[in-house]
């Protein structure tokens, strides 16, 4: 596996061939899966389990917190009691882990946080992409499609989510600076598809001239959005009169199919495969006592300094009809 910017003389990860049956004290890793109600997170789980099996990584029994705060707390406490050397988590509400991260750090358990950046508490490495850039890319694409004029609905995530905050900030800043002629209608959804559909339905009723939609999470919002537009006779193929331009985030196979059909125009491919790959890479590095420093990596990303740790910002390309069939995109390789 490709490494990153290593210090302390480290050049790679120590991989056991034990199939997860290492002797006690050899650096077990705890992995908690955040949720299973999203196509994106189901894809992430597939990659995690595949990589663990193929690399014979020694792990404790993998848990799932089902997007529940109490379950995440219990699972982390279980990892600590089992003497995990490192844990991989993906907290959806980052404030939940604040106190726990401090406790884990004091007990020598290194934390790798996937997709989200904990606000407080020591983190060994956050593995995510630049979510501000997600919003910026969506803004630039929609702004060009609408030629700088009209109305756009933004289906936002949860208000307590760092990812929703970053995507909203990138989108709003770009719209204000580059496309002041576009009115943005912000719709908070708490990452719930039914809430998104209800709010979008009301927005469409009040804005017959809506020209674009930004979906902050395709895994949660794609199906309800397309179904609603279809029910109302508003699902016009891209390039035809009356088409509502849609940009999504995630990079799941369903979004790629929707791009090919012309139902939506683009998505930002959030790297589920790389999230799994490098979360496990850093967890193994942490268990082995390796350390990193800010700077460019050898896997096309950049490690940045956080107030409470480090973050590896992985690449997340914009996908349109021009590159949707690129075999390098994980959404075209899931299950292969």
ABEGO torsion letter per residue (X at the ends): XBBBBBBGGBAEBBBBAAGGABBBGAGBBBBBBABAABAAAAAAAAAAAAAAAAAGBBBBBBBBAGGBAAAAAAAAAAAAAAGBABBBBBBABAAAAAAAAAAAAAAGBBBBBBGBBBABEBBABBBBBBAAAAAAAAAAAAAAAAGGBEBBBBBBBBAABAAAAAAAAAAAAAAAAABAABBBBBBBAGGBAAAAAAAAAAAAAABAABABBBBABAAAAAAAAAAAAAAAGABBBBGBBGBBBBBBBGGBAAAAAAAAAGABABBBBBBAAAAAAAAAAAAAAAAAGBBBBBEBBAAGBBBBBBAAEBBBBBBBBBBBAAAAABAABAAAABGX
